[in-house]
Amino acid sequence: MKVLLVGNYEPDAQQSMLRYAELLRAGMEARGYRMEVVRPGRVFSGLVPRTNPLWKWLGYVDKFLIFPPLLWLKTRSADLVHICDHSNSSYLRSVGKKPSLITAHDLLAIRSALGDFPQTQTGSTGKVFQRWILSGLNRARHVVSVSGKTKADLEAMLSSKPEIVVIHHGLNWKYEPATSDEIAAVRKAAGLDPNDEYLLHVGSNQWYKNRPGVLRIAAALCKYERFKRVKVVLAGKPWTEEMRAIQREHGFDDAIEMVTPSNGQIQALYSGALAFLFPSFEEGFGWPILEAQACGCPVITSARPPMTEVAGNSAILIDPEDPEGAARTIAARIGEAEELQRAGWENLKRFSTEKMMASYGEAYESIVGRGKSR
């Protein structure tokens, strides 16, 4: 079987989606499938620098005017087309009646555009774009959802009622406990002393990641003797002004900003942390939970799906909207770190890449088999 994977536009720098397509390609090739990744090329957006206001619009030309006819030509030689990101649902129009499926990672942007989240506002252009994505999803006959939570959102929002199967992610990078030298190196890079304890958060600045909440919880923890000298490291995008204001408000000097660390540095940060603090309001799946557990790091996360779906009984669960209550729970249970570490190793068995690829193989065979019978 030849499978055409439709990946994301590289200049958009959606690293998790780029890694996801590569993970599928390598994993399914190892199972004997002929895999080809095709994605929009940088044509017109390359004419201006990224800082130019035209850059985004020229990227739309690359993605939605130039690429679709090229995709149509590519689909002719494939047995199955797999669109790797639901935000590219408009490409289903180029697939036609060719057997196909699309992976839905989360519907947060669509729900935001529909006004489901008062914490964030979507501009008029964004609302049009997200409705276009939703319209494209309604053309899908087969959808893979990465979590039960995302499946529930799909069932609530799609009028077309496609066949939806849940396939959980495996790790998209080989995370494992780092060596002592690697941990020492990342501590130095972050400005930590060799004996400093720290809580870690890894993420970007989308509202649902609740990075301001990380700082509020860390500040509340300082009231407990056990945490008076514990620092917090926020790795990922540069801090927002709101985050800096929270730090000033609480006089919390033990918060460390680490911008765009490498995968190896993130692995070392997980491996050396007292715990991983992940108080998201919403997620599509929650990859960092598994990343932390693969490095032997105890996890503290939100008591709401899909975090509960991914972490199961292997994490300290908190209310992400109650910093004081979260701090009480963490202070009471941080002594369970070794038990949480063992539970994390066990939890990882549910999310092996081998299981993920086997499930995709079953989906591919079923869809193509039914296409042939028709």
N, C-alpha and C positions, 0 to 999 in steps of 0.2 A: 504494500500500500504506500502510495506517495501522499504525504500530508504537507500542505502549504500553510506555514505559520505566518500570520500577518502581525508584524511587530509594530512598535511605536516609532515615531519620528525622532531620530536621535538628537537633533538640536533642542528638543523640549526637555532633555536631561531628566527624564523620568526613570531614574536608575533602577528602581525595583521592578518596573515593567520590562526594561531592557534585560535585566537578569532573569526574569521569569521566562521570557521567550527563549533565552539561551539554555536555561535549565530544561525546558521542554524539548528543545532540539537535541541536546546531548542525551537526555534520559531516554527519549523514544528511539533515537538512533541505536542506542545500546540494546534495545529490545527488538531491533530488526526492521524498523520502519525507515522509509526514505523521507527525510525531513528537509524542507527548504524554508528559510526565513526570508520574507520579503517585507520591505517597509518603505515609506515615502523617502525619496532622496531630497537632499538640500539643493534646490535649484534657484528659485527667486530670493529666498531669504538670505542666500549667500551674497547678494548684491549690496546689502547694507549691514552695518554693525548691529549687534544685538540691542544696543542702547537707542537705536533709531525707532521712533513710534511705528514706522511702517513694517518693522521686522515681524511682528506678530501676524499682520495681515498678509504679508508675503509668504509666511509659513502656512497660512490657511490655503493659499493658492497651491503651494507644493503638496499639501496633504489632501485637499478636497477637489481640486480641479485637474492637476497633472497625474496624481497617483491612481485614481479609480480606473481609468481605461487601461493603464499598465497592469493593474491587478486583474482586470477581466481577462487579459491575454494570458496571464500566469495561471489562472484557474483552469484553463482548458486542459492542461496536462496533469492536473492533480486529481486524486480520488476523493480528497476531503480538504476543505478549507477550514482552518481554525483561527479565528480572530482572537488574539490573546488579551485584548483589553476592551471592555464594554464601551469605553468612550469612543472607540472607533466603529460603533455599530452602523454608521452610515455606509461602511464598506460592504455590508450585506447586499446592498443594491447591485454591486458589481459582481457578486457571487451568483446571483440568479438562482437556478434550481440545483446547482451543484451541492452535494451533501456538505453540510457545514455545521459548525457550532461556534459559540462565542463564550468567553469566560467573563463573568461579572464579579468584580473584586469588591465593590461597594456601590451603593446608590446614594451616597451622602451628598454629592454635588447636585444630583437631580432633586433630591428631597429639599436641599437648601433653596434651590431655585423655585420650588413650589411653596416655600414659606414654612417648612416644617421645623426649622431651627431659629428661634428668635435671637440666638447668640451671634448670628452672622447674617449679612445681607448680600444678595447677589444682584449685580448690575443688570441693566436692561439687555445688554448684549449677551451676558452670561445666561440669562433666563432663556433667551431664544436658542442659544447653543445647547443648553441642557434639555430643552424640549425636543430639539432635533435628535439628540442622543436617545431619548426615551422613545421617540418615533421609530428610530432605527431598531431598537431592541424589540419593539413590537413586531418586527419582520422575522425575528429569530424563531426557528422551529425547535432548536436544541440549545440549551444554556447550561453551562457549568457554573455553579455558585461555589465560592471558596469557603462559605460558612452557612450554617443554618440560619443565622441572622440575616445574611444577605438574601438567602432564598426566600425568607418570609417577606422581606421588602419587595422582591421581585413579584411574588404572588399577589401582593397587595396593589402593585402599581401597573402591572402589565395586563392589558385587556385581551391580548392574543392567547394567553395561557399556553406558553410553550412547555415542552418537556424540560424539567429542571432537575439536575442531579448535583449533589454536594460532593465535591472532591477537595479535601483539605490540602493546604500547601505542605510540602516538605521544606526543609531549609534551602535557601537559594545561594548559600555560600557555606563552605565547610567550617562551621564554627566548632571549636573545641577548647578545652582549657589551655590558656597560654602558659608559656614558660615563665619562670621567675625573672629572667632577664628581660623578656618582653613586657612584663608587668612593670618592672622597674623603669624601663624606658618610657612607657606611656605616662607613668606617674610624674616623671621629670618633665615631660612635654606639657602636662597639665598644671605644673606648678605645685604638685603635692609632695609633701615630705614622705620618706620611706615608711613611716609608721602611721600616717594619716588614714583614718577610716573615712569612707565616703559612700553615700547613696548615689546611684547613677540613673540618669534619664537619657534615652537616645530617641531623637525624633526631630520633626520639623515644626514649623510655626502655624500649621493649620489649627483653627479654633478647637477642633475636636481632640487634638493631642493634649490640651489642657496644660501647657507648659507653665503658665502663671500659677496654676494649682500646685505644680511640683514645688515651686518656691514657697507658696503659702503653707503647704504641708511640712516642708523642711523647717520653716520658721517656727511652726507650732511644735515640732519635735524638740526644738532647743530648750523648751521648758522642762524637759525630762533629763535627769542627771546623765543617763546612759548616752544621750545624744548631744550633750553640750559641746563636745569637741568633734562631732561628726560633720564632715563637709558634704556638699552636694555638687556633683558634676553634671552639667547639662551639655550633652554632645549633639552636634547637628548644625542647624542653621544659626546665624548670629541672633542674639537676643532682640526681642522687640522692645520698644520704649515702655510698654506696659510692664514687661518683666523687670526692666531696670528701675521703674518706679516702685514696684513691689519690694525690690531689694533695698531701696533707699528708705521706704516706709518702715520696714522691719529692722533696719540697721543690720541686715544679715550679710556679713562680710565673708562667710564661708561658702559662698556659691561661686562656682568656677564655670566659665564659658569656654567650651572647646569647639571650634568651628570646623566643620567638614572633616572629621578624622577619617582615616582609611579603614577598610574592613579589618585589617590586622590590628590597628589601634583600638577599634571598637571591641574586638575580641579580647584584647588585653584589659580594657576597661571593665568589661563584664567579669573577667576572671578575677580581678582584684577588688571588686566592689563588695561592700557589706551586704547590699541588696540592690535589686533593680526596681525602681519606682516608676510605674506605668499607669497613671490615673486617668486614662482617656475617657472622654464622654461617649465617644462613638469610635468604631473601627469597622473595616470590612472583614478583617481576619485578626491581625495582631501578631505579625511575624516576630517582633522583638521579644515577645514572651518566650518563644522557642529558642531564639538566639541566646538569650541569657541563660536558659536552662542547659543548653548545650555546652556552655562554658562553666557550668557548676555554680551559677549565681542564683540565689534565692530571689523569688519574684513577689512583688507587691503590686496588685492591679485592681481594677474596678470590679465591683460586684454587679456587673451587668453584661449582657451578651454583646459581642461574641467573646469578650475576654474570659468569661466563665466557661464558655464552650471550649476554648483553646487551653486554658490553664487547668480546668477540672478542679481536683482537690489538691493541686500541687502549689498553691500560692496563698498568700495572705490577701484577703479580699476586703476592699474598703469602699466607702462612698466618696466618689471623686468631687462631690460638691460640698463636702463637710470636712475641711482641713483639720479642725480640732478633733473631731471624731476619728478621722483617719489616723491622726497622730497617736491617739489613745490606743487604737487597735495595733498599730505598728509597735509601739513601746511595749505592749503586753505580750506580743508574739515574736519579737525579734530573736528571742532566745531559742526559737525553733529552727534556726538557720540550717543546721545539719539535717534535720528531718525534711525540711523543704527542699534541700539540695537532692536528697535521695528520691523524694517524690518527683522532682523535676526530671531526673534521669529516666524514671519509669514512665512519666507522661510523654516523653519524647518518642517512645515506641509507637505511639498512636499516629505519629506524623512523619514516618519515614518517607524518603524520596522514592524508595522502591514501591511502597503502597500507592503513592501518588501516581507513578507512571503506570502501574498495573491498572488502576482505575481509569486513567485516560485511554489505555489500550482497549479496555472493555467498551468505553464510550465510542471510540473510533470504529471498532468492529461492528457494534450495534447499528450505528448511524449509516455506515456504508452498506451493511448487509440489507437494511431495510430499503435503502435507496435502490439497490440492485433488484430487490423483489418487486418494487414499484415499476 
